[in-house]
């Protein structure tokens, strides 16, 4: 074997060593080059996870447990104040109840799937003290109301919302004031004796109007008609107590007054005749002055039946329905609309902050050929206030027969401000045969004929906003005391071009009127039948609908029926029974868009 010179061996060895060293250096540099982006990636992921954890919604649940009546009432009042203030920056406190399963139903619904509360961390607050500590830094003190003047519970709620305070009964004041170390913002005990108006109740409200409403200290877009403590506290009725989180949250004015001036209310039988009504008008006048025609005001809540209408425990010349109509008749000229029943509507300050996009309805093609038929459309009506939307609608929504025939469901579009997540839930779960319209009247229950002419542009803007947000083009149940004036129809044509149906009842003269069927500047205008609204049974409903359709009626004919709080199964059965007892009719149940379009085609040619 040839001998390799020593100097070459040395060079080869050096080259080998240099090669290994270079390889090691390369690997080291390669590793260093790789580790840096890996570290950056891992650090980024940890940062993202940390931010995600920080941004993860965290809520606290408070449970209203079963207690004796008065304590239950006082507890619910205090919780409502704390919740309303706690939820001002973001939805943090959610209240459930051992006496009412509805809050848990909606909490589970929105925590599942793609609901807005998915992945939310929820902790249970073990005590009132824990709830208070959660919001202590934002509480300025307490307002003590006077059980001898039940109306002061409402005055105290108004003060609490404006002053960032809690409402305490005298008993709860003894229990919590010293313990929590908070001052008394206002003690209402003994303040109101009737010296001013002859009624301690009205003195209280007039003081609140003067010191809070007239000074512009209250939120003017929403005021609350909340039943006071006159009979509710002793019974532990917290229906219009749990709703006060929304009033406190907004800093709204709260009241409970009779719309009648011709008799004393049950809760204040010694007041000078008409005092409640006089104070009511003072409040409405101040609302109009404060809003100055720039915005409309929702009056949230319903009058207490027993106090202001004919009930077994309170004989009155006024029945409940006329009292409802009188309330709306009274408030409409002041640019106020009503969201009537709101009892036991929990967590409004929480739900109102749910993220919601502009909603969209599906539209059928309007290509049906006009034939000599009896066209019927069904309005599933009266989901126009908070309670029916929150508590009633979902029960009928879950009916397995829903979707078999077309319905238009009547909801109040301005409730998108209160329960946006609930309205969006119904929009997201429609069948091909479900549609929505504005109920009652428009975006809020109002008598359009009572709106002053100079405020009709405001009315139009208000409704355009909500109709646009909910993709509505039909007003299927306009309630009024007289036939729609030309300027009212002009107004509706700008936001409800696809249909206008009305029920007209002048309760002062007990006169029912029917509008002339017509097409007004492209908008179909017709009567809404109220014959089968109560739907006591399938047979009775079919007879009632039959009674609205004359024998031998010329065709095509159009009949629009209002049916209240009834399951799709029963309505479908009622239609089938109608077909059975009226074989003379060629009935077609039609979706609202084709129904009004066919109506429009027919009456445009008459």
C-alpha positions, 0 to 999 in steps of 0.5 A, spaced: 500 500 500 502 506 498 504 510 503 501 517 504 506 523 506 505 525 513 504 532 510 498 530 507 495 526 512 496 532 517 492 536 511 487 530 511 486 530 518 485 538 519 480 538 513 476 532 517 476 536 523 474 542 520 469 539 516 466 536 523 467 543 526 463 546 520 458 541 521 457 542 528 457 550 527 452 549 521 447 545 526 448 549 532 446 555 527 441 551 524 438 550 531 439 557 533 435 559 527 429 554 528 429 555 536 428 563 535 421 562 531 419 556 535 420 560 541 416 566 538 411 562 536 410 559 543 410 565 546 405 568 541 400 562 543 401 563 550 399 570 549 393 568 545 391 563 550 392 568 556 388 574 552 383 569 551 382 567 558 382 574 560 376 575 555 372 569 556 366 572 559 365 571 566 358 572 570 355 571 577 349 567 578 344 569 584 339 565 586 332 568 589 331 562 594 324 560 597 322 565 603 316 568 606 313 573 602 315 580 605 322 577 605 322 575 598 319 581 596 325 585 600 330 581 597 328 581 590 328 589 590 335 589 593 338 584 588 334 588 582 338 594 584 345 591 585 344 587 579 342 593 575 348 597 577 353 591 576 351 590 569 352 597 567 359 596 564 357 589 561 353 583 563 355 580 569 350 578 574 344 573 572 338 572 577 335 565 577 329 563 582 327 557 585 320 559 584 321 560 576 324 556 571 324 561 565 331 564 567 334 558 567 331 556 560 334 562 557 341 561 560 341 554 558 339 556 551 344 561 550 350 557 553 349 551 548 352 551 541 353 557 538 349 561 543 353 568 545 354 565 552 358 559 550 364 558 554 362 563 559 365 562 566 359 562 571 360 562 579 354 562 584 354 568 589 352 564 595 349 570 599 347 577 598 353 579 602 357 576 596 353 580 591 354 587 594 361 586 595 361 585 587 359 592 586 360 595 593 365 600 589 359 603 585 354 603 590 353 610 593 348 609 599 341 606 600 334 609 599 329 607 605 322 607 602 316 608 606 311 601 607 305 606 609 306 609 602 306 604 598 308 608 592 315 610 595 317 603 592 317 606 585 320 613 588 325 609 591 327 605 585 327 612 581 332 615 586 336 609 586 337 608 578 339 616 578 344 616 585 347 609 584 343 606 590 340 600 593 332 600 595 331 598 602 325 596 606 326 599 614 327 591 616 333 591 611 335 597 613 336 595 620 339 588 617 344 591 612 346 599 613 351 598 618 353 591 616 355 594 609 357 601 612 353 605 607 350 612 608 343 613 607 342 617 600 334 618 602 329 616 607 322 617 605 319 615 611 314 620 613 316 625 607 309 624 604 302 625 607 297 628 602 299 635 604 300 637 597 295 634 593 290 630 598 294 624 596 300 621 599 301 617 593 300 623 589 305 627 593 310 622 592 310 622 585 309 629 584 316 630 588 319 625 584 317 629 578 319 635 580 326 633 583 328 628 578 324 628 571 323 635 570 331 636 572 333 632 566 336 627 571 332 620 568 333 616 562 328 619 557 327 613 552 324 608 557 320 609 563 317 604 567 309 602 569 311 598 575 306 595 580 307 598 587 307 595 594 300 596 595 298 589 595 304 585 592 309 585 598 304 582 603 303 576 598 310 576 596 309 577 589 315 579 585 313 580 578 314 587 578 320 587 582 325 583 578 324 587 572 327 593 576 334 591 574 332 594 568 329 601 571 335 602 575 340 600 570 338 605 565 336 610 571 329 611 569 323 614 572 318 609 575 310 610 577 304 606 578 298 611 576 290 610 574 289 612 567 281 614 569 279 620 572 272 618 574 273 614 580 278 613 585 283 607 585 283 601 589 289 603 593 287 610 594 280 611 595 280 617 599 284 621 594 280 627 590 277 625 584 282 625 578 288 626 582 292 620 579 290 622 572 292 629 573 299 626 576 299 621 570 298 627 565 304 631 569 309 626 568 307 625 560 307 632 559 314 633 562 316 627 558 314 630 552 318 637 554 324 633 556 324 629 549 322 635 545 320 631 539 327 628 538 325 621 541 319 617 543 319 614 550 317 606 551 312 605 557 314 599 560 309 595 564 302 594 565 297 597 569 295 593 576 288 590 574 285 590 581 287 597 582 284 600 576 279 596 573 273 591 574 276 585 578 272 581 584 276 584 589 275 591 586 268 593 583 269 598 578 265 601 572 271 600 567 273 593 565 280 591 564 281 591 556 278 598 556 283 600 561 288 598 557 286 602 551 285 608 555 292 607 557 294 607 550 289 613 548 292 617 554 299 616 552 300 616 545 299 624 544 306 625 548 310 620 543 309 615 548 308 607 546 307 601 551 310 595 552 305 592 556 306 586 560 313 585 563 311 581 569 317 576 571 321 578 566 328 577 569 335 579 567 333 585 562 339 589 564 343 582 562 340 580 556 339 587 553 347 587 552 347 581 548 351 582 541 346 582 535 346 583 528 341 586 523 336 580 522 334 578 516 327 574 514 326 569 508 322 572 503 317 567 498 316 569 491 310 573 490 308 569 484 301 566 486 296 567 481 290 570 483 284 565 483 277 565 485 278 563 492 277 564 499 284 566 501 286 566 509 292 569 513 293 567 520 297 572 525 299 569 531 298 575 535 300 578 541 307 577 542 308 584 543 310 585 550 316 583 554 312 577 558 309 574 552 316 574 548 320 572 554 315 566 557 309 564 552 312 564 545 317 559 546 312 554 548 308 554 542 315 555 538 316 548 540 310 545 537 312 540 532 306 542 527 309 549 526 311 549 519 306 545 516 302 552 514 304 559 514 304 564 520 306 571 521 308 572 528 306 578 531 312 581 535 314 588 538 320 590 534 323 595 539 324 589 544 330 588 540 333 593 545 330 589 551 331 582 549 335 582 543 338 575 544 331 572 544 328 575 538 334 573 534 333 566 537 326 566 534 329 568 527 334 563 527 330 557 528 324 559 523 321 554 518 320 556 511 313 557 513 314 562 519 314 570 518 314 576 523 310 582 523 310 588 528 305 587 533 301 591 536 301 597 532 308 598 530 315 599 534 311 600 540 303 599 542 300 606 540 294 609 537 297 612 531 291 617 530 293 620 536 300 622 534 300 630 533 301 631 526 308 635 528 311 629 531 309 624 525 316 625 522 319 622 529 314 616 528 316 615 521 324 615 523 322 611 530 319 605 526 324 605 520 329 604 525 326 598 528 323 595 522 329 596 518 333 592 524 328 586 524 327 586 516 319 588 517 315 590 512 308 589 514 304 592 520 299 586 521 295 589 527 295 596 528 290 598 534 286 605 534 280 608 536 278 611 529 279 609 522 286 611 519 287 618 517 290 619 511 297 622 514 297 616 518 297 611 512 302 616 509 306 614 515 306 607 515 307 606 507 314 609 509 316 603 513 310 598 512 309 598 504 307 590 504 301 591 508 297 594 514 291 591 517 287 594 523 282 593 529 278 599 530 274 600 537 272 606 540 271 604 547 268 611 549 262 610 545 263 602 544 263 602 537 267 597 532 269 600 525 272 597 519 277 600 515 275 601 507 279 595 504 284 599 499 291 600 496 294 606 499 300 609 495 302 601 494 300 599 501 295 594 502 290 596 507 285 592 510 281 589 516 284 584 521 279 579 524 278 579 531 273 573 531 277 567 533 282 571 537 281 567 544 281 560 541 277 557 546 277 550 542 278 548 535 270 547 534 269 554 537 274 557 533 272 554 527 265 557 528 268 564 529 272 564 523 266 561 519 262 567 522 267 572 519 266 569 512 259 571 509 255 565 505 255 566 498 261 571 498 264 573 492 271 571 490 277 572 491 276 574 498 281 575 503 280 574 511 286 576 516 285 572 522 288 574 529 289 568 534 292 569 541 297 565 544 295 558 541 299 553 539 300 551 531 297 544 532 290 547 535 290 553 529 291 547 524 286 543 527 281 549 527 283 551 519 281 543 518 275 544 522 273 550 518 274 547 511 269 541 514 264 546 516 264 550 510 265 546 504 262 551 500 269 555 501 275 554 496 280 555 502 287 557 501 292 559 507 297 563 504 303 566 507 303 574 508 307 576 503 303 573 497 296 574 501 297 582 501 300 581 494 294 578 491 290 583 495 293 588 492 292 586 485 285 585 486 283 591 489 288 595 485 283 593 479 277 595 483 
